Amino acid sequence: MPQQPTAQVTAAEISRIAGVTRATVSNWRRRHDDFPEPSGGTESSPLYDLEAVRAWLAARGHASAASPAEELRTMLRLHGRTGSGAAGDSAELLLLVLAAARRSPAELAATAGLSDADLASEAERDRTTVAEAVPGTGDGAVHFTAKDAPVLRALYACVRESGGQATLGVLAEWELEDSAASGAYRTPEPLTDLIARLVPGTASSVLDPACGSGSLLAAASRHGAGELYGQDVLPVQARRSAVSLMLTAPDATVTVRAGDSLRADAFPDLLADAVLSNPPYGIRDWGHDELAYDPRWAYGVPARAESELAWVQHALAHLVPGGYAVLLLPPATAGRASGRRVRAELVRSGALRAVIALPVGASVPLHVGLQVWVLQRPEPGGAERKSVLFVDTAAETPTTATGSGAATAPSRTRGTGRSASVDWPGVTARALEAWEAFTADPDVFEGEAGVAHAVGVVDLLDDVVDLTPARLVRASRAEVDPAKLSAEVDATRQDLMKAAKALARTAGREGWSAAGADARGWRTATASDLSRGGALTLLRPVPDSARTRAHAVSGESGLQGARAVLTGSDIATGSGPTGEPTELYDDTSPVIAVGDVLVRAVASVDGAMARVAGEGDAGALPGPHVHLFRPDPARLDAWFLAGFLGAEENIAGASTGSTTLTVNPGRLRVPLLPLEEQRRYGEAFRHVHGLRAEARRATRLAEETARLLVAGLTGGQLLPSLGDG
């Protein structure tokens, strides 16, 4: 009999198993002669025998602290691909998740005490009960065996402790890591809810032709849909979507198929009440040549570069007359020259009802402001549609507070990328209020200047047929009441003058004096030295990896839940935590506390390099490019530490690289001063931080005042002063 491959783990996996930091594992390796020797890997990335590591940990009282999801993830990596049984097949495991989720906690707990052979038999019986439920599974060709027991045991435990959805996320991540499934991302739940709510009334049957993990269909089920149809080109996503929907909507009829919806439509005769979809973007090989004469192209053959308009027409073809389709699309679809003719026909026919612009960061790709298109299949003899609604939900995003209480720029700022914070309640309210008012009576809809505007069909059918909301709602500024705009300008100017006075007061305050003829010298220690001495704790950032992208797909991010993430950009701009938890994957990532010192891991001259965490930062997670220092308040003043750690010369001396300078946190140096003297320096650094915050606030208000003045002068609502001569 050939010997089974030895299960091997990395140092990072050992840290998660033991519930300690990676630095602790490194210390164990150096200090304990009996620590297991590497059994594989390389000198820089050694691998260790899993059973030997577990035996060593158990001998020292270190019980496994890995979460059920992490334990399953480890077992899949170590056993799944090499095992000869069904545990190497994600389709079979997905079936088992569905069956296990239907069992009681007591029944799941009982599986932990079964022998390997009995556990395999139990799993085989469970799988058989749902064998026909998931597409592409249940053919009986592969069966669970005793060799699959480690994976089966971890799967049952994960379902019992974390639930079926979290278990599905781990399985999807496992399969997608070994595939070329780039571009597969989970649509954020607030966005799926908005998309589902844009369908008037209750749609009983809903189709998603690019269903991914099934999040849009799940949102439809929450709003009353009882028949759910889905298709996805990735078999793992189709299978996962089927199981997920059966768990979240047990009373619905779920039908999910694998395949390319454009080339191989699994539901050619289906006419649904609604179609919801977040289709793939920018696909040139979508079947342009072979589908040139497809009957779905009722509004014109999409150009080779217009796969998005192919999805739009596919959605319309699957609607009952009067049914609605809501699609999430990239902004280029609204204005690209190659799609002009199709866009013109969508507008002319009345099929396009609304285009809603979302803020940057609403969904992947996070650096682009995506758009929601709402379409309705025309009804024979139906009412003529004379206008299309355009909404810019990012137009009036309110300011947010930083960790220290200072205001920052609105999150609608273009180009802020993945650090953009989305005010989902505000975005949802603006979109739904405008849409509901428009659908109630399009002919009398007044809209809101600069936010929502109904544009006549005739006005849209020009040479370019540009359907970009920001351009069209800005044109509605001319309809603003002059008195209202003047009052808005005056209010903003008053805020600006107050900010300018506050900035002047802050800048005029002196918290320092000249040192004399010679600059003061320092006796310093590195952050590493201070850490070893217990004066501070240095917590490293989580590295980026393929698993980060996989968690964006699965929506599962270890134990982090829905916590906000503080990014390097937040430190530079002074904003509160704006990152997404999908940027992290490590279950042991620390939680920020008041008084922690946060330092950007990538050096630049733009903005602050360090700050002290305030109340607004507490409870967030440090992002992958943020170093966290936790000082002992009895030995180190936090603001003193932040001031010196973020100093330009200190950052330069601790950075490596040529184009991108990466900060080595352990090499940053700190003066050795008595605590009372540290506090005097800390108060001065706190003052400088306040000066930065006031300057940002004044700059923002100055820009807003200038914007309103220009809009009023060019729109005709404001007149220039005659002056004194």
Secondary structure, DSSP 4 states (H G I P E B T S, - for coil): -PPPPPPEE-HHHHHHHHTS-HHHHHHHHHH-TTSPPP-EE-SSSEEEEHHHHHHHHHHTT------HHHHHHHHIIIIITT-SSGGG-HHHHHHHHHHHHTS-HHHHHHGGGS-HHHHHHHHHHHHHHTTTSSTT---SSS---GGGHHHHHHHHHHHHHH-HHHHHHHHHHHHHHTS--TT--PPPHHHHHHHHHTS-S--SEEEETT-TTSHHHHHHHHTT--EEEEEESSHHHHHHHHHHHHHH-TTSEEEEEES-TTTS-S-TT--EEEEEE----S-S-SSTTTTTT-TT-TT-PPPTT-HHHHHHHHHHHTEEEEEEEEEEE-GGGGT-GGGHHHHHHHHHHT-EEEEEEPPTTSSSSTTS--EEEEEEPPPTTPPP--EEEEEETTTTPPP-B-TTS-B---TT-TT-GGG----HHHHHHHHHHHHHHHHH-GGG---BTTTEEEEEHHHH-SSS----HHHHHHGGGGGS-HHHHHHHHHHHHHHHHHHHHHHHHHHH--------SSPPP--EEEHHHHHHTTSEEEEPPPPP-HHHHHHHHH---TT-TT--EE-HHHHHHT----B-GGG---TTPPPP-TT-EEEESEE-SSS-SEEE--TTTTT-EE-TTEEEEEE-TTT--HHHHHHHHT-HHHHHHTEE-SSSEEE-GGG-EEE---HHHHHHHHHHHHHHHHHHHHHHHHHHHHHHHHHHHHHHHHHTS--------
